[in-house]
Amino acid sequence: MNNEAIIDTLNDLIETCHDGAYGFEQSAQYATASELKNLFRMRAGECRQAAAELAALVTAQGGTPDQGGTVSGALHRGWVSVRSAVTGNEDLAILDECEKGEDTAKARYRRALSEPLPDAIRAVVNRQNLGVLHNHDEIKALRNRYRAQVRA
């Protein structure tokens, strides 16, 4: 895999991390439950840290790290704010949207790991992927718990 392809793959993940940070920040702003506000703020910080780690790898490869997120991420964040404003169960709606965002992150990390990355870079991407999988499972479990509370 040449440096340009490595840089492109890492920049795609940086955009994913930026999308996650912005999405979790937006979610923290609109969530009503303090447990969710705290979780979303923590996750936003973790996404920023992951982006910074990937940016250092891009720089080490001689590239320029991406600074923003994706268009679809911006649309998703807009949907979080609109949906939370019009539903009666803001926290459940936000958790639904967070799970969708984590589904996207899982797919992007899976795609990156299918590339022939150098071992040191693969190790970082794999470690971050484990974090994405954990986040997804935690958000899904919370969503299921909130959904059960609504039905009760």
BELPE-V591517 format. One record per residue. N is the residue number from 1. PHI is phi in whole degrees, -180 to 180 (999 if undefined). NEAR is the number of other ideal C-beta (glycine too) atoms within 8 Angstrom. Layout:
BEGIN
N_PHI_NEAR + N_PHI_NEAR
END
This chain:
BEGIN
1_999_7 + 2_-81_5 + 3_-58_8 + 4_-62_7 + 5_-67_9 + 6_-63_13 + 7_-61_12 + 8_-60_8 + 9_-63_11 + 10_-65_16 + 11_-66_12 + 12_-61_11 + 13_-70_15 + 14_-62_14 + 15_-60_13 + 16_-61_15 + 17_-64_13 + 18_-62_15 + 19_-58_17 + 20_-63_15 + 21_-61_13 + 22_-65_13 + 23_-64_15 + 24_-69_14 + 25_-62_11 + 26_-61_11 + 27_-63_14 + 28_-62_13 + 29_-66_6 + 30_-96_12 + 31_-65_12 + 32_-101_6 + 33_-79_7 + 34_-64_5 + 35_-61_6 + 36_-74_15 + 37_-55_10 + 38_-65_9 + 39_-61_10 + 40_-64_14 + 41_-65_11 + 42_-63_8 + 43_-64_11 + 44_-60_14 + 45_-63_9 + 46_-65_10 + 47_-65_13 + 48_-64_10 + 49_-64_8 + 50_-63_13 + 51_-61_12 + 52_-65_8 + 53_-64_10 + 54_-67_15 + 55_-61_10 + 56_-64_8 + 57_-68_11 + 58_-62_14 + 59_-62_10 + 60_-64_6 + 61_-86_10 + 62_88_6 + 63_-104_11 + 64_-112_5 + 65_-67_11 + 66_-65_8 + 67_-106_4 + 68_-122_6 + 69_-98_9 + 70_-99_9 + 71_-62_5 + 72_-64_8 + 73_-66_15 + 74_-64_10 + 75_-64_8 + 76_-62_14 + 77_-62_12 + 78_-64_8 + 79_-65_9 + 80_-58_15 + 81_-70_10 + 82_-67_8 + 83_-63_12 + 84_-68_11 + 85_-77_7 + 86_-110_5 + 87_-100_9 + 88_-84_3 + 89_-116_8 + 90_-56_11 + 91_-64_11 + 92_-64_12 + 93_-62_11 + 94_-66_15 + 95_-62_13 + 96_-58_10 + 97_-68_14 + 98_-64_15 + 99_-64_12 + 100_-62_9 + 101_-63_13 + 102_-69_14 + 103_-61_9 + 104_-64_12 + 105_-61_14 + 106_-58_12 + 107_-65_8 + 108_-68_11 + 109_-69_14 + 110_-60_9 + 111_-63_9 + 112_-63_14 + 113_-72_11 + 114_-82_5 + 115_-85_9 + 116_-80_3 + 117_-75_12 + 118_-59_7 + 119_-54_6 + 120_-64_6 + 121_-71_11 + 122_-58_10 + 123_-61_8 + 124_-67_11 + 125_-63_13 + 126_-64_9 + 127_-61_8 + 128_-65_13 + 129_-60_13 + 130_-61_8 + 131_-65_10 + 132_-62_12 + 133_-63_9 + 134_-64_8 + 135_-58_12 + 136_-59_13 + 137_-64_8 + 138_-67_9 + 139_-64_12 + 140_-63_10 + 141_-64_8 + 142_-64_11 + 143_-60_13 + 144_-64_8 + 145_-65_8 + 146_-66_12 + 147_-65_9 + 148_-65_8 + 149_-65_7 + 150_-67_8 + 151_-75_5 + 152_-72_4
END
